[in-house]
Structure formats: C-alpha cells, structure tokens
Amino acid sequence: MAKKIAVIDDSREFVQFCQDLLESEGYEVLPSVGSLRAYEIVKHGKPDLVMVDIMMPGRSGWELIDILRMDPETKDIPIIISTAVRAATARLAGTKYDVLKKPFEVHELLAKVKKLIGNP
C-alpha cells in the first residue's frame, strides 16, 4: 500500500500541483483546499505525512498543527510546513518541523518527503 500524504493549502492550484507530483512518484495524496476540513481529513485518512501551509484564511496552519499535536492519534505524524512568509521561516528555525520555502524546486519537496517517510 502506498504511503499517504495530506496536502493542505488554501491554493487549489498548489494542492493540485503537489497531488500530481506526489502521485506520479507513487504516493497517495489526501488533498485539502483550505483548513476547515483538514483536521478531519488527517484524523480519518491517517496519512504518513502532513504538508501544511501556514497562512490560510479561517484556521491557520499554526492552529491546525496545534490541534494535530494535541490529538494522541495524530501527534506523531511528521509535518512539512510550506510557506512563503519569511517570519514563519524564522519562527521555525530550530524546531522539529521541516520547512519548505515557497517557491521551491520539485527535488526539494521530494527529498524532504523521502527523508521523513521514505519511498512510496
């Protein structure tokens, strides 16, 4: 069974790009455009990895990460934070989260995914 990755971002185009890329590599993708249903998608989909944007309307990526970390079923799922916000990148320095600065190269995303969960 392929490893699952939840991709959460408020840009439909970005989610679709990541989904196409990751599926072409053999991963299964659980897409979420926006954060409103993201927790439920992660909770019920049980992904091996979560990729989340920080700046989203409604529930921010920070809030979603906090919710995931409080739930015993989701607290240990590795997270890649994708962001174009420099302040977020600075805030994450020295934390356990992997950061993918937008815009990024395809090989950067794939390298982080493989480092965290291995091949599909």
N, C-alpha and C positions, 0 to 999 in steps of 0.2 A: 504494500500500500504506500502511495506517495506521501511524503511529508507535507503538512498543511501550513500555509502562511496566511494570516489575516492581514489584509492591506486596508488601512483606514486613513482616509484623506478627504477633504472637502472638495477636491477637484475630481470630477468624473473622469476627465482625460488622464490624469495622473494614475488613478486607480486602474483604469483600463490598460494603460501602458505597462504598469507593473504586473498586472494579471497576464497580459500577453507574453511578456518577457519570462516571468517565472514559470508559467505553464509550458512554454517552449523548452524550458530546462527540465521539465518533468515534475515540478511541484504542483500541488493542488492549492488553489487560491480561494480564500473566503473574502470577497470584496465588501467594503462598506464605504459608501459615499456619505461622508458626514459621520458624526459621532453619536447620534441619537440611538441607533440600534447596535452600535459597535460592541458594547458590553455583552449583549445577548448573543451576538454572533460568535464572540470569543468563548463565552461560557458554554454554549451548546455545541459549537463546532470543534472545540478542543484542538486549536492549532498548536503546532510545534514552535511557532514563532509569530510575534506580532510586530508589524511595521506601522507606526502611527505618526501622523503629522501633529505638531504642537498647536499651531494657530488655526483653530476651527471655530465657526460660529456655534453657539449653544454650549455644549460641553467641550472644554478644551482638551487637548491631548494630555496635559498635566493632570486634569481631573480624571480622565479615563485611566491613566496609569495608576493613580492613587486607588481607584476603585478596584482595578485588577490586582494590585498588590495587597489589598485588604481581604480578598476572597481566597480561602485556602485552596480552591480548585484552580485558580489562575495565577497565584502569586509567584510561581517559579517559571512561568513561561518567559523565555528571553524576549527582549524588546529592542527593536531598532527604531530610533527616533529620527524621522526625516523632517528637516526644517530648512527654511531659507533665512530664518531670523538669527542674526548674529548673537543677540543677547541670550537666546536659548542655547546656542552652542557654547557660550562662555559659562552659563549656569551648569552645563552638563560636564564640564571638564572635571575629571577625577571621579566621576560616578561610575556605576557598573553598567550604564547603558551605552550601547553602540549608537553613534550619531552618524547620519548620512546627510551631509550638507547639500541642499539643492542649489543649483543644478549639480547633478552628479553623473559620472560615467557609468555605463552599464556594468563594466567589470568591477567597479567599486561595490555596487549592490550585491552582485553575485558572490564576491569574495567574503563580504560580511555574512551573507546567508550561509554559505558553506562553512565558515568559521564557527557559527553558532549552532547549526543543526546538521551539517554535513550534506552529502548528496541526497537527491530525492529518493 
